Amino acid sequence: MKLNKTTLCLALTLASSYSTTVMANDIATALSNGKATVDLNLRYENVDQDNALKTASALTLHTRLSYATGEVNGFSSLVEFEDSRNVLGIDDYNNTLGKNTDHSVIADPESTEVDQMLLQYKQESFTAKLGRQVITMDNHRFVGHVGWRQDRQTFDGITFDYNASENLSFKYGYITQRNRIFADGKDIDSKDHLFNAAYKTQAGTISAYSYLLEVDNNSDNALDTYGIRFNGATQFDKQKITFAFDYAIQDADASSTSYSSNYLLAEVGTTVSGLGFKVGYELLGSDDGMYGFSTPLATLHKFNGWSDQFLATPKEGLSDIYVSIGGKAVGGKWAVIYHNFNADEASDTVDDFGSEINAVYTKKFSKHYTAGIKFSAYSAGDPATGKVDTDKLWLWVNAKF
C-alpha cells in the first residue's frame, strides 16, 4: 500500500498547514459530521479462448470502505481502502501477476491498498484536491477510473477545478503516479499534465483538452494529445437526437523515433418507442502502419468491445464501426452492441480485425443492491492479427451502503 513519495510529502505538508489553522474542536466536528460508505461487489468471470490457454474462472469479492469528513473552513478529507479477494477457491485464472500463466487472463489480482487518500479545499467555484484520487475527463476515453475492474485506477497528484461561470469550467491535474488495476506492483511513476476546458451551449458541451503524458523512467517517452469534443442533443422533426464528435492529434516519442496519429469519434443516437438506438464510428489512427493511437489512462473496457481485445491499439491502427440497441425489461435495463473492427493502415496480411457482440442486463433491488449478467463474443479476423475467438461471461451482485 504505497503512496508516491512526492505526493505524500506534499499531502503531509498541506495537512500540517491545515491543522494549524483550525481549532481541535473544529476538527472533531468535521470528523463527527463525516460519512462512511461501503461498496461490495461479488463477481464471477469466465474466459474461453480458441487457443492453447485453459479456460479461466474467477469468483472475486471487492470491498471498498470510505470515510469522507465534514468541511471546516473549506477543508475536508477522504480516506478510502480497497480489497479484492478470491472466494470459495474459484481462482483458475492468470491474474497478471504470474499465477496460472497457462490460463486465460482475468485482470483481477488479489490486492489490498489505499484507493483514495486526499485533502480537499473548496471555496465557491474553486476546488483543489491533493493526494491519491479518482480523476476522470469527459467520457473516460483519455482519462478514466477503469471502474469495471475490481481494483479500479486512481492517481497520485494534485487537481484544480474552476467554474469561471455557469457555462465555462476549467480542469488541471498533475499526476506523479498512476495506480493501475494490477495491484501495487505494477503502478507507474509519471509526470503527467492534464488540461481540460468545457463550455456549455444550448446544443451541447464543447470540450478542449490537452493531455501531456510521460512515464518517469529517465527515457524519452512523451505522449502528447490535443483534441476537441462536442456532445449534446438536438430536435429533428420532434425527435430527440443525441450526438458526439471528438477529434484529436497525438505525438509520441519513443527513444530516437517519433510518431504522429489521429483520433476520430462520430456518434448519433435516438429513442423510439422506449428503445434506444445508437450508431458510431471510432478511429484510432496509425502512423504508416508503425504506430497506433494510444490512450493509456483511459477506461479501456468501455471502448472497442468488452472482450478487451484492443487494450493496446495495433500498430496498424483500429477502425471500429458499432451499433447498439437497448431498453427496459422486467424492471431492469438491457443492451446489445455489435462492433466491426478493421485496420486504419492495412497491410498485405492485416486488414480485418474481426467483430464482436456484447450483451448486458442489470437490475436494481431496493435501494442498495444491483445484479447483472454480461456477455461478449469476439470473432477473430485475419490470422496475422494474432487474435483468437474469445467468449467472456460475467455474473455479479453489488451492494452499496
C-alpha positions as CSV (number, residue, x, y, z in Angstrom):
1,M,0.0,0.0,0.0
2,K,2.5,2.6,-1.2
3,L,1.9,6.3,-1.9
4,N,4.2,8.2,-4.3
5,K,6.8,9.9,-2.1
6,T,6.4,13.3,-3.7
7,T,2.6,13.2,-3.3
8,L,2.9,12.0,0.2
9,C,5.3,14.8,1.2
10,L,3.0,17.4,-0.4
11,A,0.0,16.0,1.3
12,L,1.7,15.9,4.7
13,T,2.9,19.5,4.3
14,L,-0.5,20.8,3.4
15,A,-2.2,18.7,6.1
16,S,0.3,20.2,8.7
17,S,-0.5,23.7,7.5
18,Y,-4.2,23.0,7.6
19,S,-4.1,21.6,11.1
20,T,-2.6,24.8,12.4
21,T,-5.4,26.9,11.0
22,V,-8.3,25.2,12.8
23,M,-9.1,24.5,16.4
24,A,-9.2,21.0,17.7
25,N,-13.0,21.2,18.3
26,D,-13.4,22.1,14.6
27,I,-11.5,19.0,13.6
28,A,-13.6,16.9,15.9
29,T,-16.8,18.4,14.4
30,A,-15.6,17.6,10.9
31,L,-14.9,14.0,11.9
32,S,-18.2,13.6,13.6
33,N,-20.1,15.1,10.7
34,G,-18.4,12.8,8.2
35,K,-19.9,10.0,6.2
36,A,-18.8,6.3,5.9
37,T,-19.8,4.2,2.9
38,V,-19.3,0.5,2.0
39,D,-19.2,-0.9,-1.6
40,L,-19.3,-4.7,-2.0
41,N,-19.0,-6.3,-5.4
42,L,-19.2,-10.1,-5.8
43,R,-18.4,-11.2,-9.4
44,Y,-17.9,-14.4,-11.3
45,E,-16.0,-14.1,-14.6
46,N,-15.3,-16.9,-17.2
47,V,-13.0,-16.5,-20.2
48,D,-12.8,-19.1,-23.0
49,Q,-10.4,-18.6,-25.9
50,D,-9.7,-20.6,-29.0
51,N,-6.0,-21.2,-28.2
52,A,-3.8,-23.3,-26.0
53,L,-4.7,-21.4,-22.9
54,K,-7.0,-23.1,-20.4
55,T,-10.4,-21.7,-19.7
56,A,-10.3,-19.2,-16.9
57,S,-12.7,-18.8,-14.0
58,A,-12.7,-16.4,-11.1
59,L,-15.0,-15.6,-8.2
60,T,-13.8,-12.4,-6.6
61,L,-15.2,-10.1,-3.8
62,H,-14.3,-6.4,-4.0
63,T,-14.7,-4.4,-0.8
64,R,-14.3,-0.6,-0.6
65,L,-14.5,1.3,2.7
66,S,-14.7,5.0,2.6
67,Y,-14.8,7.9,5.1
68,A,-15.4,11.5,4.0
69,T,-15.1,14.1,6.7
70,G,-17.3,17.1,7.1
71,E,-16.0,20.5,6.0
72,V,-14.1,23.1,8.1
73,N,-13.1,26.4,6.6
74,G,-13.4,24.9,3.2
75,F,-11.1,21.9,4.0
76,S,-12.2,18.3,4.1
77,S,-10.6,14.9,3.5
78,L,-11.4,11.5,2.2
79,V,-9.8,8.1,3.1
80,E,-10.7,5.0,1.2
81,F,-9.4,1.4,1.4
82,E,-9.9,-1.2,-1.2
83,D,-9.6,-5.0,-1.0
84,S,-10.1,-7.7,-3.7
85,R,-10.2,-11.4,-2.6
86,N,-10.8,-14.8,-4.3
87,V,-13.9,-16.5,-2.9
88,L,-14.6,-20.2,-2.5
89,G,-11.4,-21.3,-4.1
90,I,-12.6,-20.3,-7.6
91,D,-9.3,-18.9,-8.8
92,D,-8.3,-20.8,-12.0
93,Y,-7.0,-17.8,-14.0
94,N,-4.0,-15.8,-15.0
95,N,-4.2,-12.8,-12.6
96,T,-1.5,-10.8,-14.5
97,L,1.0,-11.3,-11.6
98,G,2.5,-14.7,-12.6
99,K,-0.2,-17.0,-11.3
100,N,-1.7,-19.7,-13.5
101,T,0.0,-18.4,-16.6
102,D,-1.4,-21.4,-18.6
103,H,-4.9,-20.0,-18.2
104,S,-6.5,-17.0,-19.9
105,V,-6.2,-13.6,-18.2
106,I,-8.7,-12.2,-15.8
107,A,-7.3,-8.8,-14.6
108,D,-8.5,-9.0,-11.0
109,P,-5.5,-10.0,-8.8
110,E,-5.9,-10.2,-5.1
111,S,-4.9,-6.9,-3.5
112,T,-5.3,-4.6,-0.5
113,E,-4.4,-0.9,-0.9
114,V,-5.3,2.7,-0.3
115,D,-7.7,3.6,-3.1
116,Q,-8.0,7.2,-2.2
117,M,-6.4,9.5,0.4
118,L,-6.8,13.1,-0.2
119,L,-7.1,16.6,1.3
120,Q,-9.7,18.8,-0.4
121,Y,-10.2,22.6,-0.3
122,K,-13.4,24.0,-1.8
123,Q,-14.4,27.6,-1.9
124,E,-17.3,28.8,-4.1
125,S,-16.4,27.9,-7.7
126,F,-12.9,26.6,-6.9
127,T,-11.9,23.1,-5.8
128,A,-8.4,21.7,-5.1
129,K,-7.6,18.1,-4.3
130,L,-4.2,16.8,-3.2
131,G,-3.2,13.2,-2.7
132,R,-4.5,9.9,-4.2
133,Q,-7.7,10.4,-6.0
134,V,-10.1,9.3,-8.8
135,I,-9.7,11.5,-11.9
136,T,-11.9,11.3,-14.9
137,M,-12.2,13.6,-18.0
138,D,-15.2,13.8,-20.4
139,N,-16.3,10.3,-21.4
140,H,-13.2,8.4,-19.9
141,R,-11.7,7.9,-23.4
142,F,-8.5,9.6,-22.4
143,V,-8.6,9.7,-18.6
144,G,-10.8,7.3,-16.5
145,H,-11.0,5.2,-13.4
146,V,-11.5,1.7,-15.0
147,G,-14.3,1.1,-12.6
148,W,-15.3,-2.2,-14.2
149,R,-12.3,-4.0,-12.7
150,Q,-12.2,-5.0,-9.0
151,D,-9.1,-2.8,-8.4
152,R,-10.0,0.5,-10.1
153,Q,-7.5,3.0,-11.3
154,T,-6.6,6.1,-9.3
155,F,-3.8,8.7,-9.4
156,D,-1.4,10.4,-7.0
157,G,-1.2,14.1,-7.6
158,I,-3.0,17.4,-7.4
159,T,-6.1,18.6,-9.3
160,F,-7.8,22.0,-9.6
161,D,-11.4,22.6,-10.8
162,Y,-12.6,26.1,-11.5
163,N,-16.1,27.1,-12.7
164,A,-15.5,30.5,-14.2
165,S,-19.2,30.9,-14.9
166,E,-22.4,28.8,-15.1
167,N,-21.3,27.6,-18.5
168,L,-17.5,27.7,-18.5
169,S,-15.2,25.4,-16.5
170,F,-11.5,24.5,-16.3
171,K,-9.7,21.5,-15.0
172,Y,-6.0,20.8,-14.4
173,G,-4.2,17.9,-13.0
174,Y,-0.6,16.9,-12.3
175,I,0.0,13.2,-11.8
176,T,3.0,11.7,-10.1
177,Q,1.9,8.1,-10.0
178,R,-0.6,6.0,-12.0
179,N,-2.2,3.5,-9.7
180,R,-3.3,0.9,-12.2
181,I,-5.7,-2.1,-11.9
182,F,-2.9,-4.7,-11.3
183,A,-2.2,-4.1,-7.6
184,D,0.7,-2.0,-6.2
185,G,3.5,-3.9,-8.0
186,K,2.6,-2.5,-11.4
187,D,1.9,1.1,-10.5
188,I,3.8,3.6,-12.7
189,D,5.7,6.8,-11.7
190,S,4.8,9.6,-14.0
191,K,5.0,13.3,-14.8
192,D,1.6,13.8,-16.4
193,H,-0.2,17.1,-17.1
194,L,-3.9,17.1,-17.8
195,F,-5.8,20.2,-19.2
196,N,-9.5,20.3,-19.9
197,A,-11.8,23.3,-20.6
198,A,-15.5,22.9,-21.2
199,Y,-18.2,25.4,-22.4
200,K,-21.9,24.6,-22.3
201,T,-24.1,25.8,-25.2
202,Q,-27.8,25.2,-25.8
203,A,-26.9,22.4,-28.2
204,G,-24.3,20.7,-26.0
205,T,-20.9,20.9,-24.4
206,I,-17.7,21.8,-26.2
207,S,-14.5,20.5,-24.5
208,A,-10.9,21.3,-25.5
209,Y,-8.2,19.2,-23.9
210,S,-4.5,18.6,-23.8
211,Y,-3.0,15.5,-22.1
212,L,0.8,15.6,-21.8
213,L,1.9,12.2,-20.5
214,E,5.3,10.9,-19.6
215,V,6.5,7.9,-17.7
216,D,9.1,8.9,-15.1
217,N,11.8,6.4,-16.0
218,N,14.6,8.5,-17.4
219,S,13.8,7.7,-21.1
220,D,12.2,9.6,-24.0
221,N,8.6,8.5,-23.9
222,A,6.4,11.7,-24.1
223,L,2.9,11.1,-25.3
224,D,1.1,14.4,-26.1
225,T,-2.6,14.5,-27.2
226,Y,-4.5,17.6,-28.2
227,G,-8.2,17.5,-29.1
228,I,-11.7,18.9,-29.1
229,R,-15.0,17.2,-28.2
230,F,-18.6,18.3,-28.8
231,N,-21.5,16.3,-27.4
232,G,-25.2,17.1,-26.8
233,A,-28.7,16.7,-28.2
234,T,-31.0,18.4,-30.7
235,Q,-34.6,18.1,-32.0
236,F,-35.3,16.9,-35.5
237,D,-39.0,16.9,-36.5
238,K,-39.9,16.5,-32.8
239,Q,-37.4,13.6,-32.5
240,K,-34.6,14.0,-29.9
241,I,-31.2,13.2,-31.4
242,T,-28.1,12.8,-29.3
243,F,-24.7,13.1,-30.8
244,A,-21.0,13.2,-30.0
245,F,-18.0,14.2,-32.1
246,D,-14.3,14.0,-31.0
247,Y,-11.1,14.7,-32.8
248,A,-7.5,14.6,-31.5
249,I,-4.0,14.5,-32.7
250,Q,-1.2,12.7,-30.9
251,D,2.6,13.0,-31.0
252,A,4.6,10.1,-29.4
253,D,8.3,9.9,-28.7
254,A,10.0,6.5,-28.2
255,S,13.8,6.7,-27.9
256,S,15.1,8.2,-31.1
257,T,11.8,7.7,-33.0
258,S,8.7,9.9,-33.1
259,Y,5.2,9.1,-34.3
260,S,2.1,11.1,-35.1
261,S,-1.5,9.8,-35.4
262,N,-5.1,11.0,-35.3
263,Y,-8.3,10.1,-33.3
264,L,-11.9,10.5,-34.5
265,L,-15.2,9.7,-33.0
266,A,-18.6,10.3,-34.5
267,E,-21.8,9.0,-32.8
268,V,-25.5,9.6,-33.1
269,G,-28.4,8.1,-31.3
270,T,-32.2,8.4,-30.6
271,T,-35.0,6.7,-28.8
272,V,-38.1,5.2,-30.5
273,S,-41.0,3.5,-28.5
274,G,-38.8,3.1,-25.5
275,L,-35.9,1.5,-27.4
276,G,-32.6,3.4,-27.6
277,F,-30.6,3.2,-30.8
278,K,-27.0,4.3,-31.4
279,V,-24.5,4.1,-34.3
280,G,-21.0,5.2,-34.1
281,Y,-17.5,5.2,-35.8
282,E,-14.3,5.4,-33.8
283,L,-10.9,5.6,-35.4
284,L,-7.6,5.2,-33.5
285,G,-5.3,6.1,-36.4
286,S,-1.9,4.7,-37.4
287,D,1.3,6.3,-38.5
288,D,2.1,4.4,-41.7
289,G,1.4,1.0,-40.0
290,M,4.1,1.5,-37.5
291,Y,2.3,3.1,-34.5
292,G,-1.3,3.1,-33.3
293,F,-3.0,6.0,-31.4
294,S,-2.7,5.3,-27.6
295,T,-4.9,6.1,-24.6
296,P,-3.0,4.6,-21.6
297,L,-5.1,6.4,-18.9
298,A,-8.5,5.5,-20.4
299,T,-11.2,3.3,-19.0
300,L,-10.4,1.0,-21.9
301,H,-13.0,-1.7,-21.1
302,K,-15.7,0.9,-22.1
303,F,-14.5,1.1,-25.7
304,N,-13.9,-1.3,-28.6
305,G,-15.7,-4.3,-27.2
306,W,-16.0,-5.8,-23.7
307,S,-13.7,-8.8,-24.5
308,D,-10.8,-6.3,-24.2
309,Q,-9.0,-7.3,-27.4
310,F,-7.7,-3.8,-28.1
311,L,-6.4,-2.6,-24.7
312,A,-3.3,-1.7,-26.8
313,T,-4.1,-0.2,-30.2
314,P,-2.5,-2.3,-33.0
315,K,0.3,-0.6,-34.9
316,E,-1.9,-0.7,-38.0
317,G,-4.5,1.4,-36.0
318,L,-8.1,0.5,-35.4
319,S,-11.4,1.3,-37.1
320,D,-14.5,0.4,-35.0
321,I,-18.0,0.7,-36.5
322,Y,-20.6,-0.1,-33.9
323,V,-24.4,-0.2,-33.5
324,S,-26.4,-0.7,-30.3
325,I,-29.9,-1.1,-29.1
326,G,-31.2,-1.0,-25.5
327,G,-34.3,-0.7,-23.4
328,K,-36.1,-1.8,-20.2
329,A,-37.5,-5.3,-19.4
330,V,-38.7,-6.9,-16.2
331,G,-37.7,-3.9,-14.1
332,G,-34.2,-3.8,-15.4
333,K,-32.1,-2.5,-18.3
334,W,-30.7,-4.3,-21.3
335,A,-28.4,-3.5,-24.2
336,V,-26.9,-5.3,-27.2
337,I,-24.0,-3.9,-29.1
338,Y,-22.2,-5.0,-32.3
339,H,-18.7,-4.0,-33.3
340,N,-16.9,-4.4,-36.6
341,F,-13.1,-3.9,-36.5
342,N,-10.7,-3.1,-39.3
343,A,-7.2,-1.7,-39.6
344,D,-6.6,2.0,-40.4
345,E,-3.4,1.3,-42.3
346,A,-3.9,-2.2,-43.8
347,S,-1.0,-4.4,-44.9
348,D,-0.9,-7.5,-47.1
349,T,-1.7,-9.7,-44.1
350,V,-3.5,-7.5,-41.6
351,D,-6.8,-5.7,-42.5
352,D,-9.8,-7.5,-40.9
353,F,-9.6,-7.3,-37.0
354,G,-12.8,-9.3,-36.6
355,S,-16.1,-8.5,-34.9
356,E,-17.8,-8.7,-31.5
357,I,-21.2,-8.9,-30.0
358,N,-21.9,-7.6,-26.5
359,A,-25.0,-8.1,-24.3
360,V,-25.8,-6.9,-20.8
361,Y,-28.8,-6.9,-18.4
362,T,-28.8,-5.2,-15.0
363,K,-31.5,-4.8,-12.3
364,K,-31.6,-2.8,-9.1
365,F,-33.2,-4.4,-6.0
366,S,-34.5,-1.9,-3.4
367,K,-32.1,0.9,-2.6
368,H,-28.8,-0.8,-2.1
369,Y,-28.5,-3.8,-4.4
370,T,-27.8,-4.3,-8.1
371,A,-27.3,-7.6,-10.0
372,G,-26.3,-8.2,-13.6
373,I,-25.2,-10.5,-16.3
374,K,-22.9,-9.6,-19.2
375,F,-21.5,-11.5,-22.2
376,S,-19.1,-10.8,-25.0
377,A,-18.3,-12.9,-28.0
378,Y,-15.3,-11.9,-30.2
379,S,-14.8,-13.5,-33.6
380,A,-11.3,-13.1,-34.9
381,G,-10.4,-11.8,-38.4
382,D,-7.1,-12.2,-40.3
383,P,-4.8,-14.8,-38.7
384,A,-1.9,-12.4,-38.9
385,T,-3.5,-10.1,-36.3
386,G,-2.7,-12.7,-33.6
387,K,-6.3,-12.5,-32.3
388,V,-8.4,-15.6,-31.5
389,D,-12.1,-16.2,-30.9
390,T,-12.9,-15.2,-27.3
391,D,-16.0,-15.6,-25.2
392,K,-16.4,-13.9,-21.8
393,L,-19.2,-14.2,-19.2
394,W,-19.8,-12.1,-16.1
395,L,-22.3,-12.5,-13.2
396,W,-22.4,-10.1,-10.3
397,V,-24.1,-8.7,-7.3
398,N,-23.3,-5.3,-5.9
399,A,-24.3,-3.7,-2.6
400,K,-23.7,-0.1,-1.5
401,F,-24.4,1.3,1.9
